[in-house]
Amino acid sequence: MTKKTKIGIAIGVVVLVGAVVGSAIAKGSDKGTLVRIEAVEARDLVSSVTASGQVLPTRKADLSADITGRITRIAVKEGDNVREGQFLLQIDPQQFEAQVLRAEAALANARAGLAQARANELQARRNYERQAEIRKTNPQLVSEAELEQLQTQHEVNEALVVAAQENVKQAEASLTDSRWQLSRTMIYAPMTGKVTRLNVEVGETAIMGTLNRDAAILMTISDMSMLETKVKVDETDVSRIHVGDSAVVQIDAFPDTTFIGRVVEISNSSVRGATGAAATDQAIDYEVTVRILNAPSETRPDFSSTAKIVTDARSQVLSIPIIALTVRENEQLNTNDGPPNAAQSTTPQVGKRDVEGVFVVGADNKVTFKPVRVGIAGEKHFEVLEGLEAGTRIVAGTYQAIRELKDGQLIREQPAAPTETKTP
């Protein structure tokens, strides 16, 4: 077989294969794009926002010391239930008892000084009054200079009485402060609840809360009868949430149970947190507080939780699958906003804008893009406000097919998946 003959045979084979492939493509295109079709129908829709957070008591008290000292006694352990006013913990009182004794002695000394100053003032006043009376009856016996000296002594003693009175007040204040510090060696429960955290042991040193608040916390008392979860909601969703909205709360520790909740607070300031390696990339979230109405008694603080907050609901409204809604450049727009003037051309500026809509399936299995106005979004469906009627057949999938569809394109319906039959 010659070389020319071999080349001719090869070319024939390529042409034949190309014809077969072209024929197959033509047949496939005649059948149309494979899509899923659904009819527009009425449904109950619930719009919601889902966010995660942690379970916390509505009321809790972090107890810290107002004084610094060694812990000598702890009367409770973590997990104990306590009542308001119950003794919890003692700090070594010895140095504070000594301070009280010193303050009491200083007060007694100040009061003695006041008594002496008053006696001196009384004596000086009497001397002045006596000499003044003598001078009135017999001026030669008491000179004017002697009388002025006695008056000055009286005034000095009056001032000493005032100073002694202030010393007494100062000593009384010191005693009050010493007694207050001594009283702070005994710590009592400020509320009824449960000891949910105990950070110290006997022998450790309690420091004042003003020095280091986190390190100074001795224990936490929580009212576990009323719980809430604080969830972080993205800025795009928080505007749809209102105080009073109902919620369904799932607690990870109880995976088979859901709990009823209600929004009680929405923060006014955002909580920022870095989302990536770059410090400038931050997600802006807002803290939403959801009160849990029926939490079980076994719930503990900081349990992980997820709240599904219901923001709106519709009953029996026309709806379409979320996946069916797409965007096309479908409408011309005149960009001249006002009447023409000398500086503006009267020729309309024609442009394009994106329009939301769906592909409606015609009787000939060809699709037509139709603009649609939608309302709230449920879990899988959009509410239809304008553009469609009940029973209209639309393309509802797949996402890839909808993205590539064009007006007038032929489609064919994807067969429904067979349902599994369960044997009794």
ZIFENWO-V970783 format. One record per residue. N is the residue number from 0. RES is the residue in three letters. PSI is psi in radians with two decimals (NA if undefined). Layout:
n | res | psi
N | RES | PSI
N | RES | PSI
This chain:
n | res | psi
0 | MET | 2.26
1 | THR | 2.89
2 | LYS | -0.69
3 | LYS | -0.65
4 | THR | -0.71
5 | LYS | -0.75
6 | ILE | -0.67
7 | GLY | -0.74
8 | ILE | -0.75
9 | ALA | -0.76
10 | ILE | -0.67
11 | GLY | -0.71
12 | VAL | -0.76
13 | VAL | -0.74
14 | VAL | -0.72
15 | LEU | -0.79
16 | VAL | -0.72
17 | GLY | -0.68
18 | ALA | -0.72
19 | VAL | -0.80
20 | VAL | -0.76
21 | GLY | -0.67
22 | SER | -0.71
23 | ALA | -0.72
24 | ILE | -0.70
25 | ALA | -0.72
26 | LYS | -0.72
27 | GLY | -0.69
28 | SER | -0.50
29 | ASP | -0.56
30 | LYS | -0.42
31 | GLY | 2.97
32 | THR | 2.38
33 | LEU | 2.12
34 | VAL | 2.93
35 | ARG | 2.35
36 | ILE | 2.39
37 | GLU | 2.74
38 | ALA | 2.49
39 | VAL | 2.22
40 | GLU | 2.92
41 | ALA | 2.42
42 | ARG | 2.83
43 | ASP | 2.18
44 | LEU | 2.48
45 | VAL | 2.11
46 | SER | 2.37
47 | SER | 2.85
48 | VAL | 2.24
49 | THR | 2.29
50 | ALA | 2.75
51 | SER | 2.78
52 | GLY | -2.65
53 | GLN | 2.61
54 | VAL | 2.29
55 | LEU | 2.64
56 | PRO | 2.54
57 | THR | -0.66
58 | ARG | 2.29
59 | LYS | 2.78
60 | ALA | 2.10
61 | ASP | 1.99
62 | LEU | 2.24
63 | SER | 2.90
64 | ALA | 2.55
65 | ASP | -0.10
66 | ILE | 2.96
67 | THR | 2.31
68 | GLY | 2.96
69 | ARG | 2.37
70 | ILE | 2.17
71 | THR | -0.34
72 | ARG | 2.40
73 | ILE | 2.16
74 | ALA | -0.05
75 | VAL | 2.91
76 | LYS | 2.87
77 | GLU | 2.32
78 | GLY | -0.21
79 | ASP | 2.51
80 | ASN | 2.36
81 | VAL | 2.77
82 | ARG | 2.78
83 | GLU | 2.30
84 | GLY | -0.06
85 | GLN | 2.45
86 | PHE | 2.37
87 | LEU | -0.81
88 | LEU | 2.61
89 | GLN | 2.42
90 | ILE | 2.49
91 | ASP | 2.08
92 | PRO | -0.02
93 | GLN | -0.90
94 | GLN | -0.50
95 | PHE | -0.55
96 | GLU | -0.68
97 | ALA | -0.68
98 | GLN | -0.67
99 | VAL | -0.75
100 | LEU | -0.74
101 | ARG | -0.72
102 | ALA | -0.64
103 | GLU | -0.71
104 | ALA | -0.72
105 | ALA | -0.65
106 | LEU | -0.71
107 | ALA | -0.72
108 | ASN | -0.71
109 | ALA | -0.66
110 | ARG | -0.65
111 | ALA | -0.71
112 | GLY | -0.64
113 | LEU | -0.71
114 | ALA | -0.71
115 | GLN | -0.73
116 | ALA | -0.67
117 | ARG | -0.68
118 | ALA | -0.76
119 | ASN | -0.68
120 | GLU | -0.68
121 | LEU | -0.75
122 | GLN | -0.75
123 | ALA | -0.67
124 | ARG | -0.75
125 | ARG | -0.72
126 | ASN | -0.76
127 | TYR | -0.78
128 | GLU | -0.65
129 | ARG | -0.82
130 | GLN | -0.59
131 | ALA | -0.64
132 | GLU | -0.69
133 | ILE | -0.74
134 | ARG | -0.57
135 | LYS | -0.70
136 | THR | -0.61
137 | ASN | 1.55
138 | PRO | -0.39
139 | GLN | -0.37
140 | LEU | -0.54
141 | VAL | 2.10
142 | SER | 2.90
143 | GLU | -0.63
144 | ALA | -0.71
145 | GLU | -0.68
146 | LEU | -0.70
147 | GLU | -0.66
148 | GLN | -0.73
149 | LEU | -0.63
150 | GLN | -0.70
151 | THR | -0.76
152 | GLN | -0.67
153 | HIS | -0.75
154 | GLU | -0.67
155 | VAL | -0.73
156 | ASN | -0.55
157 | GLU | -0.75
158 | ALA | -0.67
159 | LEU | -0.57
160 | VAL | -0.75
161 | VAL | -0.77
162 | ALA | -0.71
163 | ALA | -0.63
164 | GLN | -0.70
165 | GLU | -0.61
166 | ASN | -0.66
167 | VAL | -0.76
168 | LYS | -0.73
169 | GLN | -0.74
170 | ALA | -0.67
171 | GLU | -0.71
172 | ALA | -0.70
173 | SER | -0.70
174 | LEU | -0.74
175 | THR | -0.76
176 | ASP | -0.73
177 | SER | -0.74
178 | ARG | -0.64
179 | TRP | -0.78
180 | GLN | -0.68
181 | LEU | -0.68
182 | SER | -0.45
183 | ARG | -0.04
184 | THR | -0.29
185 | MET | 2.11
186 | ILE | 2.26
187 | TYR | 2.77
188 | ALA | 2.19
189 | PRO | -0.18
190 | MET | 2.85
191 | THR | 2.33
192 | GLY | -2.67
193 | LYS | 2.50
194 | VAL | 1.75
195 | THR | -0.18
196 | ARG | 2.33
197 | LEU | 1.96
198 | ASN | -0.14
199 | VAL | 2.89
200 | GLU | 2.87
201 | VAL | 2.33
202 | GLY | -0.36
203 | GLU | 2.83
204 | THR | 2.21
205 | ALA | 2.33
206 | ILE | 2.79
207 | MET | 2.46
208 | GLY | -0.43
209 | THR | -0.29
210 | LEU | -0.76
211 | ASN | 1.74
212 | ARG | -0.82
213 | ASP | -0.76
214 | ALA | -0.35
215 | ALA | -0.19
216 | ILE | 2.11
217 | LEU | -0.80
218 | MET | 2.90
219 | THR | 2.26
220 | ILE | 2.20
221 | SER | 2.42
222 | ASP | 1.71
223 | MET | 0.09
224 | SER | -0.29
225 | MET | 2.00
226 | LEU | 2.79
227 | GLU | 2.83
228 | THR | 2.34
229 | LYS | 2.00
230 | VAL | 2.66
231 | LYS | 2.13
232 | VAL | 2.36
233 | ASP | 2.63
234 | GLU | -0.45
235 | THR | -0.28
236 | ASP | -0.40
237 | VAL | -0.46
238 | SER | -0.32
239 | ARG | -0.13
240 | ILE | 2.45
241 | HIS | 2.64
242 | VAL | 2.28
243 | GLY | -0.25
244 | ASP | 2.47
245 | SER | 2.81
246 | ALA | 2.72
247 | VAL | 2.15
248 | VAL | 2.30
249 | GLN | 2.26
250 | ILE | 2.21
251 | ASP | -0.54
252 | ALA | -0.31
253 | PHE | 1.30
254 | PRO | -0.39
255 | ASP | 0.16
256 | THR | 2.49
257 | THR | 2.68
258 | PHE | 2.65
259 | ILE | 2.42
260 | GLY | 2.97
261 | ARG | 2.40
262 | VAL | 2.16
263 | VAL | -0.27
264 | GLU | 2.48
265 | ILE | 2.16
266 | SER | 2.57
267 | ASN | -0.46
268 | SER | 2.64
269 | SER | 2.79
270 | VAL | 1.93
271 | ARG | 2.50
272 | GLY | 2.40
273 | ALA | 2.38
274 | THR | -0.26
275 | GLY | -2.95
276 | ALA | -0.60
277 | ALA | 2.28
278 | ALA | -0.36
279 | THR | -0.34
280 | ASP | 1.86
281 | GLN | 2.48
282 | ALA | 2.38
283 | ILE | 1.93
284 | ASP | 2.78
285 | TYR | 2.48
286 | GLU | 2.19
287 | VAL | 2.24
288 | THR | 2.16
289 | VAL | 2.08
290 | ARG | 2.22
291 | ILE | 2.12
292 | LEU | -0.39
293 | ASN | 0.77
294 | ALA | 2.49
295 | PRO | 2.76
296 | SER | -0.34
297 | GLU | -0.06
298 | THR | 2.43
299 | ARG | 2.72
300 | PRO | 2.57
301 | ASP | 0.17
302 | PHE | 2.42
303 | SER | 2.48
304 | SER | 2.80
305 | THR | 2.25
306 | ALA | 2.23
307 | LYS | 1.81
308 | ILE | 2.12
309 | VAL | 2.03
310 | THR | -0.38
311 | ASP | 2.82
312 | ALA | 2.55
313 | ARG | 2.47
314 | SER | 2.14
315 | GLN | 1.08
316 | VAL | 2.67
317 | LEU | 2.43
318 | SER | 2.75
319 | ILE | 2.68
320 | PRO | 2.48
321 | ILE | -0.67
322 | ILE | -0.39
323 | ALA | -0.44
324 | LEU | 2.22
325 | THR | 3.12
326 | VAL | 2.36
327 | ARG | 2.68
328 | GLU | 1.78
329 | ASN | -0.04
330 | GLU | 2.28
331 | GLN | 2.56
332 | LEU | 2.18
333 | ASN | 2.07
334 | THR | -0.04
335 | ASN | 1.92
336 | ASP | -0.41
337 | GLY | -3.12
338 | PRO | 2.61
339 | PRO | 2.67
340 | ASN | -3.02
341 | ALA | -0.56
342 | ALA | -0.02
343 | GLN | 2.36
344 | SER | 2.53
345 | THR | -0.04
346 | THR | 2.16
347 | PRO | 2.43
348 | GLN | 1.92
349 | VAL | 2.26
350 | GLY | -2.95
351 | LYS | 2.64
352 | ARG | 2.69
353 | ASP | 2.37
354 | VAL | 2.34
355 | GLU | 2.47
356 | GLY | -3.02
357 | VAL | 2.89
358 | PHE | 2.04
359 | VAL | 2.38
360 | VAL | 2.15
361 | GLY | 3.10
362 | ALA | -0.44
363 | ASP | 0.25
364 | ASN | 0.43
365 | LYS | 2.58
366 | VAL | 2.63
367 | THR | 2.25
368 | PHE | 2.26
369 | LYS | 2.15
370 | PRO | 2.50
371 | VAL | 2.45
372 | ARG | 2.19
373 | VAL | 2.79
374 | GLY | -2.17
375 | ILE | 2.77
376 | ALA | 2.18
377 | GLY | -2.81
378 | GLU | -0.66
379 | LYS | -0.12
380 | HIS | 2.63
381 | PHE | 2.52
382 | GLU | 2.39
383 | VAL | 2.11
384 | LEU | -0.68
385 | GLU | 2.63
386 | GLY | -0.33
387 | LEU | 2.75
388 | GLU | 2.78
389 | ALA | 2.41
390 | GLY | -0.22
391 | THR | 2.30
392 | ARG | 2.24
393 | ILE | 2.84
394 | VAL | 2.14
395 | ALA | 0.23
396 | GLY | 2.94
397 | THR | 3.03
398 | TYR | -0.74
399 | GLN | -0.73
400 | ALA | -0.77
401 | ILE | -0.66
402 | ARG | -0.54
403 | GLU | -0.07
404 | LEU | 2.63
405 | LYS | 2.76
406 | ASP | 2.35
407 | GLY | 0.00
408 | GLN | 2.45
409 | LEU | 2.39
410 | ILE | 2.87
411 | ARG | 2.56
412 | GLU | 2.36
413 | GLN | 2.28
414 | PRO | 2.51
415 | ALA | 2.48
416 | ALA | 2.36
417 | PRO | 2.41
418 | THR | 2.45
419 | GLU | 2.37
420 | THR | 2.25
421 | LYS | 2.28
422 | THR | 2.38
423 | PRO | NA
